[in-house]
Amino acid sequence: MIIVGRNIKQLFILIISVIIVLCLYRNWVYTEELSYTYHDDRSGRLHHFSNVVQQTTHQYPREEVNEVPNAVAKAQEIRNFREAQRRIKELEEKIRDLEKRIPQRFPDVKYLNYRSRKRILITGGAGFVGSHLVDRLMMAGHEVIVADNFFTGRKQNVEHWIGHENFELIHHDIVNPLYIEVDEIYHLASPASPPHYMYNPVKTIKTNTVGTINMLGLAKRVGAKVLIASTSEVYGDPEVHPQPESYWGHVNPIGPRACYDEGKRVAETLSYAYAKQEKVDVRVARIFNTFGPRMHMNDGRVVSNFILQALKDEPITIYGHGKQTRSFQYVSDLVDGLIALMASNYTLPVNLGNPTEHTIEEFAFMIKELVGKSSTIKQVAAVEDDPQRRKPDISRAKKYLGWEPKVPLIVGLRKTVHYFEKELQRATHEQRNSYMPEERVFTSLPDL
């Protein structure tokens, strides 16, 4: 009985001791919650974080703490603030690391089984037209390989596909051979605007001759079908209007544009030589003036020059008298035509362009009115060997491909102006101006 009473007394003393220790510990330690808000520049979202930090106020009783000089207290606050900043930076680094691990979200593509899915190579696939063709084929469910040396192409044009299991990007100049296994080849690689292809004329000729030989050789080796992107420039300054595919052209072989004009003419000759001698399945598309988002802003072509000058409220410069005519097609119409030509059994050259003709002067006034600025129209000296009339005869495309342009000129111009406006507003690299593929465009097209 005495032992039991002694045990109860010891337990009671222990409980009292624990309570006293807890009270002292509460006075000795205080708890502070640190919180901050982190702004994600990519997503534009605000993320709120909080962290509980325990700090020891002092080893002395509270009465003595109150007697600490103000200078010491302020120094402690500064140390606490710096420690909090350090912890915040550590958390921000962890957040960035976690963001990198989050799987990238890709556009929703169609699924094709192994019998329907094709491996398709696009040379120049990071360029203006090539990137839109990449979008179309990726959305259709095919495996796409892009080979580009990035002379005029940009990774930004295809960055929304990088990492996708159906997409591969190769930094490669097609003047050098490329050894891969593919089912189809779209050979688009070549600078297409006068300032770009005249910058290094020898390189332009080699791209359109040696590069074309390499692609035709690849097609021969693996049994692939190959589409050669030719140009309306093979007609030169035409003496026949509109220009049918049967017209042989009127080209100056030693002029400043000859590196491109004659380079494409040789590319066509090579294609049909390989078709006849090596039985390569070839297609040739003669592409007329094309415009749309992802155009190079400083490529020196009519559309980009006029839109850029109008947006900057600068004089819109017309080379020559302005009565020269051009036919402009929106890029999605061209992509439809390229795919239809590749899928067809027609092997002769096909014009792909818009038969609606406009003078350069009319086009300048149209863009000025669309942008809504006060730019003036200014005429400057004419460019050497500049074609005076350009209009495609698309009877062959209508008959054998069932193709003709569908996007109205004003609709395409609005989209292009909007893209250029966003491009001019960019101040940092992180401000993206990506033109994402539109699913509604693709679903209306026939399956490959």
Disulfide bonds with the S-S distance in Angstrom:
none
